[in-house]
Amino acid sequence: MTSADTEQLQDVFRRESRSLLQYARESSPYASGDDRRLLAEVQRVATEETTALADFGGFLADQRVPLPYLSAFPMVFTDLNFVTVRYLLPKLVAEQKRDLAQLEAAAGALTDPPSQTAVRGLVDLHHRHLKELEGLV
């Protein structure tokens, strides 16, 4: 594996770990009545991505790629504290589209086949989750 691949994999792990979806999982958007179902779906999707990221981290460890320092979530996300899940959903969809484009670019830039496969797994998951989030809007 090249040093460029290592750096790319670390960037993917860092970026995905600090996504808006992961922030929403930790910040608990407000939901009442029927919106509780929406919040449960958002939480389910976020948890699936958390599990996939843990698996991806295991892949990195197996490849002897050090896990990167994650730092804090982007400050701009703090504007989304104490908002309703309905308000947050369109922003999650837009962010998921941006994340997906970055993941696809990362997968295309990798030269190591097992690394490409690992990132493609995240790409496939993002495609599915994007459709699910769009269906909730």
Secondary structure, 3 states (H helix, E strand, C coil): CCHHHHHHHHHHHHHHHCCHHHHHHHHCCECCCCHHHHHHHHHHHHHHHHHHHHHHHHHHHHCCCCCCCCCCCCHHHHHHCCCEHHHHHHHHHHHHHHHHHHHHHHHHHCCCHHHHHHHHHHHHHHHHHHHHHHHHC
